[in-house]
Amino acid sequence: MNARRLTSLLVSGFFLASFTAAASTPVVYDFDTGPGVVKFLDTVDNTVRLYLDAGAIPSGGSEIVCESGLGDELCAIDLTGTIVSFSAGPGVVHDPDSPFAPTSKLRLNVLKALPPHLSGPQDLGTLTLDMSTSTSTNGTKVEASGQVVDATGNLQTIPTQTIALPEPSQTLLLVSGVLGLALLYRLRGVA
C-alpha cells in the first residue's frame, strides 16, 4: 500500500468517525458567563440563568429522535442543584425541598415526548440567590448534576459542575496579590 492510499484511508476514516460520533457530554452553565466559566455572585448580581447544552448537531430526517437519532437533541432532563428561589423556564417542572431553606436542593425535570426536539442550548430557568449572608468562606456555591436521555434513547450523566460562587472578599484578593508579587520578586532574585 502506497503513502497516498494510506493517507486517503486515514482521512476518510477520520471523517466517518466524526459523523458517527456520539453526542457531546451535557454541560450546565450560567448563560451570562458561558460554559466552563464559574460566575461570581454578589449582593447586586445574584441571579444565575441556567442553561443545558449537549451539542448543536440535529439528527437526520430518517432518524427517529429519542429512539435511533444520532444528533444532540435531548429527550428528557433530570437535574438537581442547590438554590434559594427559582423561576422555571418553558416546559420545566421543578420540585423544591421545603420552602427554599438556606441549603435547599432543587430537582428539575423536562420531558420532550413530542416533536420538535431541539439541539443546542436549552433554557432551564433563572435561580435567584440570597447573597446577603453569604461570604467566600462559608462555602455557599451553586452546583448542578443529573442525567439526560439523548437522541438515541440512552441515558447520559451530567457531571457535577460548579456554576456559581460568592465573590471572593477584598481582603483575600489583597493578600493573594501581595503573596504573588512577593513570589515573583523572590523568583526574579534567584535568576
N, C-alpha and C positions, 0 to 999 in steps of 0.2 A: 504494500500500500504506500503510495507516494505522499508527500507532505501536503499537497493541495487537497487530496481526498480526505486525509485525516483532519485537516483544518475545517473543511466544509462539513464533515460529520460532527465534529465538536460544536461548531456554530449552530447547526440545525438541532442538535441535542439540547443546547442551551436555550434556544427559542422554544422548543417543545416543552421543556421543563418549566419555563417561565409562564407559558399559557395554561398549564395544568397544575400550577402551584396551588397549594391550599390557601384559604383565606388568611388574612393577617391576624395577629393577636389583637383582641379588642382592647382599646385604651379609653379610660375615663379621664377627663380633664376639665379644667375651667376654660370656658370659651374665650375669655379676655386674654389669658396668658398663653393658651395653646397646649398641645400635647407635650408631655415630658417636662413641663415647667411648673414648679410649685409656686402658688400665689401666696404673697404675704398679705395678711389681713390686719387692719387697724380699726379703730372705733368709727372712722368715716367710711372706709371701703370694707364692708363686712358681708358682701354677697358673693356667692360662687355660682356661676351659671354652668351647671353640669351638662356635659355632652359625652356621648359614647361613639367611638368610631372604630369600625372593624375593617375599613378599606373602602375604596370607591369603585371597584370593578363590578359591573352588573352581570347577572347570568345571561346566557344566550336565550334566543327566542324559543328553542325547542326544549329547554331545560325546565323542570318543574321546581320552582323555588320552594324551599323547606322540605324537599324530598331528594332531588338529584341535581340541584343547582350547583354551579361551580363559581359563582360570584361571591361578593362580600355582603349580601343582604343579611339582615338579622331578622329572625322569625320570632324570637322570644328573648326577653332580658330579665334576669333576676339579680338585682344589685342591692348590697347592703352598705350602709355608711353611718357615720356619727354626725348628728346635726342638732340645731336648735329649732328652726322653723323651715318650712318648705312650701313652695308654690309649684305645683306639678305642671310639667309640660304636657303637650297634647297626647292623649291616649295613654297616660301613665297613671297607674293605680299605686297608691302608697299607703303604708300602714305604720304609723309612728308608735314607738313604745311610750306608754304613759303620755301625758300632755307635754311632751318635749322637755323632759327633765334635763338638768345640766349635762348629763352624759348619755343622752338618748341615742338610740340607734334607729335608723330608718331603713325600711325594705321597700324597694321599688320593683314592680312587675309590669312588663309590657308584653303583650301577646299580639302578634300581627298575623292572624289566621287568614285574612283576606287580602288580595292584592289591592293597591300596589305595595310591593315590598321594596323598600328603598335601601340603597347602599350609601356609604358616606356618613358624615356626622349626623347623629340623632340627638335632638333636644330632649333632655330628661327633666329639666326644670331648674329652679333657682333656689339655692339654700340661702337663708338669712341667719347669720350667727350673732350671738350676743357677745361682743368682744369687750364689754365694759369691765368685766372682772378677769379678763384673760391677760396673761403675761407670757413671755417666751420661756419662762422657767416652769410653768405649771403643766406643761405637756399637752395643751389643747391643740388638736390638729384634726383635719378632715381627711379621712381615708375612705377608700371605696374598694370593694372586691365583689365577686359574684360569678355568674355564669351566663352564657348566651347560647341560643340554638342558631346555628349558621344556616346558610342556603342549602347545604347538603343534608340537613336534618340532624347533624351531630352536635353534641354538647361541647362547648369550649369554655375554659376557665378564664375569667378576667383576673389577672394577677393583682394582688393588693398594691394599691398606689396611694401615695400621699399627694393630695391635691392642693391643700392649703394649710398654712401655718401662721401663727401670730407673728407680726413684725418683730425682729429682734430689738431689745432695748438699746437705747443710745449708749448706755454705759458699756454694754457688751461689745457694741461696734467700736467704741473708742479704744477699749482695752485690746481687742483683737488687732486693730490698726497699729497701735503702738508696738505690740509684740511683733507684728510683721515687719515694721520698719527696723526694729532692733535686730531681728534675724538677718535682714538684708545688709545692715551695717556690719554685722559680725562676719557674714559671708564675704563681703567686699574686702574686709581687712585680712582675711585668710588668703585671698587670691593675689 
